[in-house]
Amino acid sequence: MAKAARSDAFAAAGAGDLGYTISVCTDEAAQDRALAADVSAGLGSMPKDIPPKWFYDDEGSRLFGEITRLSEYYLTRREHEILRRVAPEIATLSGAGTLVELGSGFSDKTRLLLDAMATAGTLEAFVPFDVNETALRATAAGAAAAYPGVATHGVVGEFGADLPSVPSEGRRLVALLGGTIGNFSGPERRKFLAEIAGMSSAGETFLLGADLVKQRSRLLAAYDDAAGITAAFNRNVLRVINRRLDADFEPLRFSHVATYDDERQRVEMWLRSEGAQVVHVRRLGLRASFADGEAMRTEISAKFRPAQILEELATAGFAVLAQWLDGAGDFSLTLAQRANGSRP
């Protein structure tokens, strides 16, 4: 779980045409095709696996907003703590006039960056990028209302394929916050960071939020809260598949499980079948059998050591400008600049 929660106040401000533009690179039909491909591959793999990007329909986004307010889920609070302290420094070091937020939400964290850039006198444009068009339109409308005179251009798209569609005007600061980078496996992460470097001009900057390695008990609590909100969030992906692909998952016949892999330094979320069952995905003509106790993975969330983050950014083609941790040493923000020379 690593998506920035959207503020309801700014969503409410987004009614009507408030001077923003939207580019749709991935429409609903394309998303359905991508979901179909992921479900077909995932239900045929061993173990079964569904990518976490499908968590975030409207209900999933609402549940994640609840998760960010839970006492166990420290990530959002720690990142916010760092940004409150260093956002002006980020604005100065980056010299950016355009904030590009990947996996965007118009949260307090986004406002801290935009306010710092505005105070520095550099803010010219805001480019939110997200696969959820409804949420993106609310984000863009809210930003246009809160920052009149700042060009707001939302992009509906998926990481990877649609990154080249991000507007290139102005000097950009690309932000990936919330620990989203942890949702990528090692090879996927190296590819993705190289793509971020590849879309950046020399001198442009990248701000990366990453969760750090810590006690197993705290990590597991953050992904398996006592109130059961994370369990509801996890099961909701089955409802997404039911609705969009005409499947017949029974969510309450799956239990939420969170584990920690010490060797790979990552939390994994699973849905474990309670009893043997067969699921039909009618739109795909697919029949998937689950044995009693069989678990399907729905998310990985890698945790990092500060030096590892520096190394991976350098490998991708970035020169690190600064790295900050919160007071408890739970979370990190790293600002890096696209190095001169050829793309990695």
C-alpha positions as CSV (number, residue, x, y, z in Angstrom):
1,M,0.0,0.0,0.0
2,A,1.6,3.1,-1.1
3,K,-0.7,5.5,-2.7
4,A,-1.1,9.1,-1.7
5,A,-4.5,9.7,-0.2
6,R,-6.6,12.4,-1.8
7,S,-8.1,15.2,0.5
8,D,-11.9,15.3,0.5
9,A,-11.7,19.1,0.8
10,F,-9.9,19.4,-2.5
11,A,-12.2,16.8,-4.2
12,A,-15.1,19.0,-3.2
13,A,-13.4,22.0,-4.8
14,G,-13.2,20.2,-8.1
15,A,-16.7,20.8,-9.4
16,G,-17.0,22.4,-12.8
17,D,-14.4,23.7,-15.2
18,L,-11.7,25.4,-13.1
19,G,-9.0,25.8,-15.7
20,Y,-7.3,22.4,-16.0
21,T,-6.6,20.0,-18.9
22,I,-6.6,16.2,-18.9
23,S,-4.8,13.9,-21.3
24,V,-6.3,10.3,-21.4
25,C,-3.6,7.9,-22.4
26,T,-5.2,4.8,-20.9
27,D,-9.0,4.8,-21.0
28,E,-11.4,2.4,-19.3
29,A,-11.4,-0.1,-22.2
30,A,-7.6,-0.2,-22.1
31,Q,-7.6,-0.7,-18.4
32,D,-10.1,-3.6,-18.7
33,R,-7.7,-5.2,-21.3
34,A,-4.8,-4.7,-18.9
35,L,-6.8,-6.1,-16.0
36,A,-7.8,-9.1,-18.1
37,A,-4.2,-9.8,-19.0
38,D,-3.0,-9.5,-15.4
39,V,-5.8,-11.7,-14.0
40,S,-5.3,-14.4,-16.8
41,A,-1.6,-14.5,-16.1
42,G,-1.9,-14.2,-12.3
43,L,-4.5,-16.9,-11.8
44,G,-2.3,-19.2,-14.0
45,S,0.9,-18.6,-12.1
46,M,2.3,-20.4,-9.0
47,P,1.7,-18.9,-6.6
48,K,-1.3,-17.0,-7.9
49,D,-0.6,-13.3,-8.1
50,I,-2.7,-10.1,-8.8
51,P,-0.8,-6.8,-9.1
52,P,-1.6,-4.2,-6.4
53,K,-2.5,-1.4,-9.0
54,W,-6.0,-2.9,-9.2
55,F,-6.7,-2.1,-5.5
56,Y,-7.6,1.5,-6.3
57,D,-11.2,1.8,-7.5
58,D,-13.3,4.3,-5.7
59,E,-13.9,2.0,-2.7
60,G,-10.3,0.9,-2.6
61,S,-9.2,4.5,-2.6
62,R,-11.6,5.3,0.2
63,L,-10.4,2.4,2.3
64,F,-6.8,3.3,1.7
65,G,-7.6,6.8,3.0
66,E,-8.8,5.2,6.2
67,I,-5.6,3.1,6.4
68,T,-3.4,6.2,6.2
69,R,-5.1,7.5,9.4
70,L,-4.6,4.2,11.4
71,S,-2.1,4.3,14.3
72,E,-0.3,1.3,12.9
73,Y,0.2,2.8,9.5
74,Y,3.2,5.1,10.2
75,L,4.3,5.7,6.5
76,T,2.1,8.7,5.7
77,R,2.8,10.5,8.9
78,R,6.5,10.0,8.7
79,E,6.7,11.2,5.1
80,H,4.6,14.2,5.9
81,E,6.9,15.0,8.8
82,I,9.9,15.0,6.5
83,L,8.2,17.2,3.9
84,R,7.1,19.8,6.5
85,R,10.7,20.2,7.4
86,V,12.4,20.1,4.0
87,A,9.9,21.1,1.3
88,P,11.5,24.6,1.0
89,E,15.0,23.0,0.6
90,I,13.6,20.6,-2.0
91,A,12.2,23.6,-3.9
92,T,15.5,25.4,-3.8
93,L,17.7,22.5,-4.7
94,S,15.5,21.4,-7.6
95,G,14.9,24.8,-9.0
96,A,11.8,23.3,-10.6
97,G,8.9,25.2,-12.0
98,T,6.8,22.1,-12.7
99,L,5.8,19.4,-10.2
100,V,5.0,16.0,-11.8
101,E,3.4,13.7,-9.2
102,L,3.3,10.0,-10.2
103,G,0.4,8.1,-8.7
104,S,-1.0,11.4,-7.7
105,G,-3.3,12.4,-4.9
106,F,-4.0,16.0,-3.9
107,S,-3.0,15.4,-0.3
108,D,-1.3,17.7,2.3
109,K,2.0,16.3,1.1
110,T,1.4,17.6,-2.4
111,R,0.4,20.9,-1.1
112,L,3.6,21.2,0.9
113,L,5.7,20.8,-2.3
114,L,3.5,23.2,-4.3
115,D,3.5,25.8,-1.5
116,A,7.3,25.6,-1.2
117,M,7.7,26.0,-5.0
118,A,5.3,28.9,-5.0
119,T,7.1,30.6,-2.1
120,A,10.4,30.2,-4.0
121,G,8.8,32.0,-6.9
122,T,9.3,29.1,-9.3
123,L,5.9,27.3,-9.5
124,E,4.4,27.4,-13.0
125,A,2.7,24.0,-13.5
126,F,1.4,20.9,-11.8
127,V,1.1,17.6,-13.6
128,P,-0.7,14.9,-11.7
129,F,-0.4,11.4,-13.2
130,D,-2.7,8.5,-12.3
131,V,-4.5,5.5,-13.8
132,N,-7.8,6.4,-12.1
133,E,-9.5,9.0,-14.2
134,T,-12.2,9.9,-11.7
135,A,-9.7,10.6,-9.0
136,L,-7.3,12.4,-11.3
137,R,-10.0,14.8,-12.5
138,A,-10.9,15.6,-8.9
139,T,-7.2,16.2,-8.1
140,A,-6.7,18.4,-11.2
141,A,-9.8,20.4,-10.4
142,G,-8.8,20.9,-6.8
143,A,-5.3,22.0,-7.7
144,A,-6.6,24.5,-10.3
145,A,-8.9,26.0,-7.6
146,A,-6.2,26.1,-5.0
147,Y,-3.5,27.5,-7.3
148,P,-5.1,29.9,-9.8
149,G,-2.6,30.9,-12.5
150,V,-0.7,27.7,-12.2
151,A,-1.1,25.5,-15.3
152,T,-2.6,22.1,-14.2
153,H,-2.4,19.3,-16.7
154,G,-3.5,15.8,-15.6
155,V,-2.4,12.7,-17.4
156,V,-4.4,9.4,-17.1
157,G,-2.0,6.6,-17.7
158,E,0.0,3.7,-16.4
159,F,3.6,3.6,-15.2
160,G,5.9,2.6,-18.0
161,A,4.0,2.8,-21.2
162,D,2.5,6.2,-20.7
163,L,5.4,8.1,-18.9
164,P,6.6,9.6,-22.3
165,S,3.2,11.4,-22.5
166,V,4.0,13.5,-19.4
167,P,4.4,17.1,-20.6
168,S,8.0,18.1,-21.0
169,E,7.7,21.9,-20.8
170,G,9.6,23.7,-18.0
171,R,12.1,22.4,-15.5
172,R,10.5,19.4,-13.8
173,L,10.6,17.8,-10.4
174,V,9.1,14.3,-10.7
175,A,7.8,13.0,-7.3
176,L,7.0,9.4,-6.4
177,L,5.8,9.5,-2.8
178,G,4.2,7.2,-0.2
179,G,6.6,4.3,-0.6
180,T,5.1,3.3,-4.0
181,I,8.5,2.3,-5.2
182,G,8.3,-0.7,-2.9
183,N,5.5,-2.2,-5.0
184,F,8.0,-3.1,-7.7
185,S,10.2,-6.2,-7.6
186,G,13.9,-5.7,-7.9
187,P,14.1,-6.1,-11.7
188,E,10.9,-4.1,-12.2
189,R,12.3,-1.3,-9.9
190,R,15.5,-1.0,-11.9
191,K,13.6,-0.8,-15.1
192,F,11.2,1.8,-13.8
193,L,13.9,4.0,-12.3
194,A,15.7,3.9,-15.6
195,E,12.5,5.0,-17.3
196,I,12.2,7.9,-15.0
197,A,15.7,8.9,-15.8
198,G,15.0,8.4,-19.5
199,M,12.1,10.8,-19.4
200,S,14.1,13.4,-17.6
201,S,16.4,16.0,-19.1
202,A,19.8,16.6,-17.6
203,G,19.4,18.7,-14.5
204,E,15.8,17.8,-13.8
205,T,15.1,16.2,-10.4
206,F,13.4,13.2,-8.9
207,L,12.0,13.0,-5.4
208,L,11.6,9.4,-4.1
209,G,9.8,8.4,-0.9
210,A,10.8,5.0,0.4
211,D,9.9,3.0,3.6
212,L,12.9,1.7,5.5
213,V,13.7,-1.7,7.1
214,K,12.6,-1.9,10.7
215,Q,11.3,-4.3,13.3
216,R,9.2,-7.1,11.7
217,S,6.4,-6.5,14.3
218,R,5.9,-2.9,13.2
219,L,6.0,-3.8,9.6
220,L,3.4,-6.5,9.9
221,A,1.1,-4.3,12.1
222,A,1.1,-1.6,9.4
223,Y,-0.2,-4.1,6.9
224,D,-2.5,-6.1,9.2
225,D,-4.2,-3.5,11.4
226,A,-6.4,-4.5,14.4
227,A,-9.5,-2.8,13.0
228,G,-9.4,-5.0,9.9
229,I,-9.4,-2.0,7.4
230,T,-6.4,-3.5,5.5
231,A,-8.2,-6.8,5.3
232,A,-11.2,-5.1,3.7
233,F,-8.9,-3.2,1.4
234,N,-7.2,-6.4,0.3
235,R,-10.5,-8.3,-0.3
236,N,-11.8,-5.4,-2.3
237,V,-9.6,-6.3,-5.3
238,L,-11.8,-9.4,-5.7
239,R,-14.8,-7.2,-6.0
240,V,-13.0,-5.2,-8.7
241,I,-12.4,-8.4,-10.7
242,N,-16.0,-9.5,-10.1
243,R,-17.4,-6.2,-11.4
244,R,-15.1,-5.6,-14.4
245,L,-14.5,-9.2,-15.6
246,D,-17.8,-10.8,-14.5
247,A,-16.2,-13.1,-12.0
248,D,-17.7,-14.9,-9.0
249,F,-15.1,-14.5,-6.2
250,E,-16.7,-14.7,-2.8
251,P,-14.5,-12.2,-0.9
252,L,-15.5,-13.4,2.6
253,R,-14.2,-16.9,1.7
254,F,-10.7,-15.4,1.6
255,S,-8.7,-14.3,4.6
256,H,-6.2,-11.5,4.7
257,V,-2.6,-12.5,5.5
258,A,0.5,-10.3,5.8
259,T,4.0,-11.8,5.9
260,Y,7.5,-10.5,5.9
261,D,10.3,-11.9,3.8
262,D,13.6,-11.2,5.6
263,E,15.8,-12.1,2.7
264,R,14.0,-9.9,0.2
265,Q,13.2,-7.2,2.8
266,R,9.6,-6.9,1.8
267,V,6.1,-7.3,3.2
268,E,3.8,-9.4,1.2
269,M,0.0,-9.3,1.3
270,W,-2.0,-12.4,0.5
271,L,-5.6,-13.6,0.2
272,R,-5.9,-17.2,1.6
273,S,-8.7,-19.4,0.5
274,E,-10.9,-20.7,3.3
275,G,-11.8,-24.1,2.0
276,A,-11.4,-25.5,-1.5
277,Q,-13.3,-23.5,-4.1
278,V,-13.6,-22.8,-7.8
279,V,-13.8,-19.3,-9.3
280,H,-15.1,-18.4,-12.7
281,V,-14.0,-15.3,-14.6
282,R,-16.7,-15.4,-17.3
283,R,-15.4,-12.6,-19.5
284,L,-12.2,-14.5,-19.9
285,G,-13.8,-18.0,-20.1
286,L,-11.5,-18.8,-17.2
287,R,-11.9,-21.3,-14.4
288,A,-9.5,-21.1,-11.4
289,S,-9.3,-23.7,-8.6
290,F,-8.2,-22.8,-5.1
291,A,-7.1,-25.5,-2.7
292,D,-8.0,-25.1,1.0
293,G,-5.4,-22.7,2.5
294,E,-4.0,-21.8,-0.9
295,A,-2.9,-18.1,-0.9
296,M,-2.9,-15.6,-3.8
297,R,-0.4,-12.7,-3.5
298,T,-1.9,-9.2,-4.0
299,E,1.0,-6.9,-3.0
300,I,4.7,-6.7,-2.3
301,S,6.0,-3.7,-0.4
302,A,9.8,-3.7,-0.4
303,K,11.6,-1.9,2.5
304,F,15.0,-0.3,2.0
305,R,18.2,0.8,3.7
306,P,19.2,4.4,3.0
307,A,22.5,3.3,1.2
308,Q,20.5,0.9,-1.0
309,I,18.3,3.8,-2.3
310,L,21.4,5.9,-3.2
311,E,22.9,2.9,-5.0
312,E,19.8,2.2,-7.1
313,L,19.3,5.8,-8.1
314,A,22.9,6.1,-9.1
315,T,22.6,2.9,-11.2
316,A,19.5,4.4,-12.9
317,G,21.4,7.5,-14.0
318,F,20.8,10.0,-11.1
319,A,23.1,12.0,-9.0
320,V,21.8,12.2,-5.4
321,L,21.5,15.7,-4.0
322,A,20.1,15.0,-0.6
323,Q,18.5,12.4,1.6
324,W,16.4,13.0,4.6
325,L,14.9,10.7,7.3
326,D,12.2,11.4,9.8
327,G,13.1,11.7,13.5
328,A,12.4,8.0,14.2
329,G,14.3,6.8,11.2
330,D,11.3,5.0,9.7
331,F,11.0,6.6,6.3
332,S,13.2,8.4,3.8
333,L,12.9,11.1,1.1
334,T,15.7,11.3,-1.5
335,L,16.2,14.1,-4.0
336,A,18.3,13.1,-7.1
337,Q,19.2,14.9,-10.3
338,R,19.3,13.5,-13.7
339,A,23.0,13.2,-14.5
340,N,24.6,14.4,-17.7
341,G,25.4,12.0,-20.4
342,S,23.5,9.3,-22.3
343,R,20.4,7.6,-21.0
344,P,21.0,4.4,-19.0
